[in-house]
Amino acid sequence: MIQVLGSNRALSIRSNKGSAPSSSTRKGFSFSSLRGSVQPELARRLFRLIKSQNNLIAAHDTAGRERVSVATQLSEWGEQSYDEAISDISDKVGVILSELGEQEEAYAHGLDEARSALKVIRNTEKSVQPSRDSKSKIADEIQKLKFKEPESTRLVVLEQELVRAEAENLVAEAQLSNVTRQKLKEAFNAEFLATIERAEKQIILAKHGRRLLALLDDTPMVPGDQRPAYEHGSQARQILNDAEDDLRDWRPEVDPYSTPESGSPTSSYKGKNPVIGEEGEHRNGGGSVAQHEHVMTGAVSPGSGCRASGGTEDDMVHAL
């Protein structure tokens, strides 16, 4: 596999042709989990969303690998051109393109993190569906019994069961609400952070790629003329070193939009107060939007449960 800027400071894309390709650490979607037809109604839409996300992740993985393949082919083509300038520049540009491919695969990993958070919501939805069904089933049974046998002693038993079912469902719905809000923010925060990182690193690489292209003399020549000897090899190597340094030194900037652990979200603006438009939209005094780094806090772990305020299920039943 091609070694790129972040790995051993490779300055040529041709130097590791014999290296064995490394296997991807991200596991693909398992066909054993294709159970959309048997998902509870509450979780069915999110199941389809998560499945579509997996297709998106696979597409970015493929795009990254294809970018690396294109980089290799560009380098090999330049090598057989017998033009020293084209050979060197195409090889160095190939290194940049290969690193762009690596960034695409890293972005796919970020999307996978977002998908994992949404799966927590889906699993919680699946756990809530039985309590909804139980409450609905008992309520229907009470209505039928009142119509057929209004004096039946079973009505008292069913009404007690309904009270307990409603209390259990109240706890489950509170847990679903909490988990949904927390994990939704966590999921798309991870995706947006991955998007920002990929975009900013792509800009870094693209700018250094253009610096490399500027070293190639494309002045038209007439037949019989001789081009000057290529003397920019050391400059090309330095550009790759600069690109590596910039990638290594890259840090996400502080997010101007802070989200508190609880309560309504707020936004902090640097230097200027937000301007509230006629339609309630916030604008930052005409300034550009800063780059983001946002670490979510307060999210529950996948296995943790969130109880509604007010006591245990038995307390709720007693209160009802």
Secondary structure, DSSP 8 states (H G I E B T S, - for coil): ----TTTTT---SSTTTT------SS----GGG--GGGS-HHHHHHHHHHHHHHHHHHHHHHHHHHHHHHHHHHHHHHHTT--HHHHHHHHHHHHHHHHHHHHHHHHHHHHHHHHHHHHHHHHHHHHHHHHHHHHHHHHHHHHHHHHH-TT-THHHHHHHHHHHHHHHHHHHHHHHHHHHHHHHHHHHHHHHHHHHHHHHHHHHHHHHHHHHHHTS------TT--------HHHHHHHHHHHHHHHHH------SS---SSSS-----SSS--EE-TTS-EE-TT-----------S---TT-----SS--HHHHHHH-
